[in-house]
Amino acid sequence: MSKPTNEKKEQIVSKRYSIYSESDEIHDPEGSYYTKDEIESLISEKMVGYSFHGLPLRTRSKVAKQLVCEALGYPIPSSFKKTQPRFPAQNLDTYVQKSNNLQVWNEELDPSRRYLIIRLNDADEITKVKVVTGQDLALLDTTGTLTQKYQARLDRSEDVTELISDSDTDLFASIITENSEVDLKLIQPTDYPSGSDLFTINQLYERLKSLVGSSFKDIGADQERNRGAELHKLVCQQLGYSSYADNGQFPDVRNQLLEVKLQTSPTIDLGLVCPDSTLSLDMPLIKEVGLRHKDVRYALFYAEINEGMVMLTNFYLTTGEDFFSRFSQFQGKVLNKKLQIPLSKDFFD
């Protein structure tokens, strides 16, 4: 099991770890790597209500980093290095925002990096903080400044359903507790996974393949994300959750390490991370194991639109590790050096 937040902080304080540690903290051999939820909680407790009134911009940035060090248990360095990210030991960058226009300069978004967004009001007081991954930030772009980096092609076969992976990845399979009667009624789809409430990929396939033939109302070609939400609701219901929940983060059904994609064309948009990537997921350890993007299960539903209805016609299920054994990868586009990402009005809610 992952260490509680206070134990992680006590270890960082007692061993005087540096924020510049070049290490495997992402794999967390010492148990001192925070989840983004833990970072958000510690930073909120320390910084909400703090005032930057009267401070020049550069000084404000320095003070913010000092406060982050204190909140996470790290000693404040005599001077802050210009590293990428600013806090290598926690794979964390910080941004102090008074406007809703987030600007990332001179580097691409890192899908696995955590970005701490600190919100100021008109009086320069910190009102809210939020921690998201680069993958989460990529979903907020509506300007065209940020382009999706990876794509693949879906070629339909004669079979309407297809289980591409015979089993979960070896690493993921090692943490699943075989249970033929998994009950998800008291669990939220957005909860972190645990070994006892996980379906195997074969169990997921048996539950989800019956969705082929289902349909829902088409809310418009310009509402692709909302169409996906309708499919997400069907998937949650089919898996046995008592309610639908979606926090907009990867993967869609976090509790089952399941990403859900609705395809009305052959082009599969994959965002900033290749499915077979060995990059670590921002999740607590399960049975001392850290999960990777390649361990995620991908459920792809192909749909046809007729007479105002979206009809699910094909279903494919695969691990990230096996994704490109079935779907051919396109050459991705390169991201711009200056990324301007508008934060939605409810971003901090």
Solvent accessible surface area in square Angstrom, and as a share of the most:
residue,aa,sasa,rsa
1,M,174,0.78
2,S,31,0.20
3,K,69,0.29
4,P,72,0.45
5,T,38,0.22
6,N,92,0.47
7,E,80,0.36
8,K,2,0.01
9,K,61,0.26
10,E,109,0.49
11,Q,26,0.11
12,I,0,0.00
13,V,82,0.47
14,S,86,0.55
15,K,114,0.48
16,R,169,0.62
17,Y,47,0.18
18,S,50,0.33
19,I,3,0.02
20,Y,30,0.11
21,S,29,0.19
22,E,158,0.71
23,S,68,0.44
24,D,85,0.44
25,E,26,0.12
26,I,68,0.35
27,H,104,0.46
28,D,13,0.07
29,P,98,0.61
30,E,89,0.40
31,G,10,0.10
32,S,2,0.01
33,Y,27,0.10
34,Y,0,0.00
35,T,9,0.05
36,K,10,0.04
37,D,66,0.34
38,E,30,0.13
39,I,0,0.00
40,E,54,0.24
41,S,69,0.45
42,L,25,0.12
43,I,0,0.00
44,S,37,0.24
45,E,147,0.66
46,K,88,0.37
47,M,0,0.00
48,V,72,0.41
49,G,55,0.53
50,Y,85,0.32
51,S,52,0.34
52,F,2,0.01
53,H,142,0.63
54,G,68,0.65
55,L,65,0.32
56,P,87,0.55
57,L,124,0.61
58,R,214,0.78
59,T,52,0.31
60,R,37,0.14
61,S,48,0.31
62,K,96,0.41
63,V,25,0.14
64,A,1,0.01
65,K,24,0.10
66,Q,49,0.22
67,L,17,0.09
68,V,0,0.00
69,C,0,0.00
70,E,75,0.33
71,A,3,0.02
72,L,1,0.00
73,G,10,0.10
74,Y,10,0.04
75,P,42,0.27
76,I,71,0.36
77,P,34,0.22
78,S,120,0.77
79,S,75,0.48
80,F,37,0.15
81,K,117,0.50
82,K,186,0.79
83,T,35,0.20
84,Q,112,0.50
85,P,15,0.09
86,R,85,0.31
87,F,2,0.01
88,P,29,0.18
89,A,2,0.02
90,Q,1,0.00
91,N,13,0.07
92,L,0,0.00
93,D,8,0.04
94,T,23,0.13
95,Y,41,0.15
96,V,30,0.18
97,Q,16,0.07
98,K,92,0.39
99,S,61,0.40
100,N,60,0.31
101,N,59,0.30
102,L,0,0.00
103,Q,58,0.26
104,V,0,0.00
105,W,136,0.48
106,N,107,0.55
107,E,25,0.11
108,E,56,0.25
109,L,6,0.03
110,D,41,0.21
111,P,20,0.13
112,S,17,0.11
113,R,19,0.07
114,R,1,0.00
115,Y,0,0.00
116,L,0,0.00
117,I,0,0.00
118,I,0,0.00
119,R,53,0.20
120,L,3,0.02
121,N,51,0.26
122,D,133,0.69
123,A,55,0.43
124,D,26,0.14
125,E,69,0.31
126,I,2,0.01
127,T,55,0.32
128,K,89,0.38
129,V,12,0.07
130,K,46,0.19
131,V,3,0.02
132,V,5,0.03
133,T,15,0.09
134,G,0,0.00
135,Q,19,0.09
136,D,12,0.06
137,L,0,0.00
138,A,21,0.17
139,L,77,0.39
140,L,42,0.21
141,D,24,0.12
142,T,113,0.66
143,T,83,0.48
144,G,56,0.54
145,T,33,0.19
146,L,16,0.08
147,T,45,0.26
148,Q,82,0.36
149,K,52,0.22
150,Y,52,0.20
151,Q,56,0.25
152,A,0,0.00
153,R,100,0.37
154,L,5,0.02
155,D,74,0.38
156,R,110,0.40
157,S,48,0.31
158,E,175,0.78
159,D,90,0.47
160,V,83,0.48
161,T,31,0.18
162,E,40,0.18
163,L,47,0.23
164,I,34,0.17
165,S,1,0.01
166,D,123,0.64
167,S,68,0.44
168,D,10,0.05
169,T,4,0.03
170,D,129,0.67
171,L,51,0.26
172,F,0,0.00
173,A,51,0.39
174,S,76,0.49
175,I,1,0.01
176,I,18,0.09
177,T,62,0.36
178,E,138,0.62
179,N,54,0.28
180,S,100,0.65
181,E,142,0.64
182,V,12,0.07
183,D,91,0.47
184,L,3,0.01
185,K,128,0.54
186,L,179,0.89
187,I,34,0.17
188,Q,73,0.33
189,P,0,0.00
190,T,24,0.14
191,D,60,0.31
192,Y,58,0.22
193,P,9,0.05
194,S,43,0.28
195,G,4,0.04
196,S,72,0.46
197,D,19,0.10
198,L,1,0.00
199,F,4,0.02
200,T,19,0.11
201,I,0,0.00
202,N,65,0.33
203,Q,44,0.19
204,L,0,0.00
205,Y,29,0.11
206,E,102,0.46
207,R,84,0.31
208,L,0,0.00
209,K,70,0.30
210,S,72,0.46
211,L,10,0.05
212,V,37,0.21
213,G,47,0.46
214,S,33,0.21
215,S,50,0.32
216,F,20,0.08
217,K,147,0.62
218,D,30,0.16
219,I,78,0.40
220,G,23,0.22
221,A,90,0.70
222,D,124,0.64
223,Q,63,0.28
224,E,120,0.54
225,R,165,0.60
226,N,71,0.36
227,R,16,0.06
228,G,24,0.23
229,A,27,0.21
230,E,55,0.25
231,L,0,0.00
232,H,7,0.03
233,K,84,0.36
234,L,43,0.22
235,V,0,0.00
236,C,2,0.01
237,Q,131,0.58
238,Q,63,0.28
239,L,1,0.01
240,G,28,0.27
241,Y,12,0.05
242,S,82,0.53
243,S,52,0.33
244,Y,78,0.30
245,A,22,0.17
246,D,65,0.34
247,N,66,0.34
248,G,41,0.40
249,Q,30,0.13
250,F,34,0.14
251,P,2,0.01
252,D,32,0.17
253,V,0,0.00
254,R,29,0.11
255,N,0,0.00
256,Q,0,0.00
257,L,0,0.00
258,L,0,0.00
259,E,19,0.09
260,V,16,0.09
261,K,34,0.14
262,L,27,0.14
263,Q,11,0.05
264,T,58,0.34
265,S,51,0.33
266,P,47,0.30
267,T,50,0.29
268,I,0,0.00
269,D,51,0.26
270,L,13,0.06
271,G,15,0.14
272,L,8,0.04
273,V,8,0.05
274,C,23,0.14
275,P,1,0.00
276,D,61,0.31
277,S,20,0.13
278,T,90,0.53
279,L,74,0.37
280,S,16,0.10
281,L,18,0.09
282,D,24,0.12
283,M,23,0.10
284,P,34,0.21
285,L,27,0.14
286,I,13,0.07
287,K,98,0.42
288,E,119,0.53
289,V,28,0.16
290,G,29,0.28
291,L,4,0.02
292,R,54,0.20
293,H,7,0.03
294,K,30,0.13
295,D,0,0.00
296,V,0,0.00
297,R,0,0.00
298,Y,7,0.03
299,A,0,0.00
300,L,0,0.00
301,F,0,0.00
302,Y,21,0.08
303,A,2,0.02
304,E,72,0.32
305,I,65,0.33
306,N,96,0.49
307,E,175,0.79
308,G,40,0.39
309,M,80,0.36
310,V,0,0.00
311,M,77,0.34
312,L,1,0.00
313,T,29,0.17
314,N,8,0.04
315,F,0,0.00
316,Y,0,0.00
317,L,0,0.00
318,T,0,0.00
319,T,1,0.01
320,G,0,0.00
321,E,78,0.35
322,D,46,0.24
323,F,0,0.00
324,F,50,0.21
325,S,93,0.60
326,R,55,0.20
327,F,1,0.00
328,S,64,0.41
329,Q,85,0.38
330,F,67,0.28
331,Q,172,0.77
332,G,25,0.24
333,K,137,0.58
334,V,117,0.67
335,L,6,0.03
336,N,76,0.39
337,K,133,0.57
338,K,67,0.29
339,L,0,0.00
340,Q,66,0.29
341,I,0,0.00
342,P,47,0.30
343,L,6,0.03
344,S,52,0.34
345,K,198,0.84
346,D,88,0.46
347,F,12,0.05
348,F,33,0.14
349,D,128,0.66
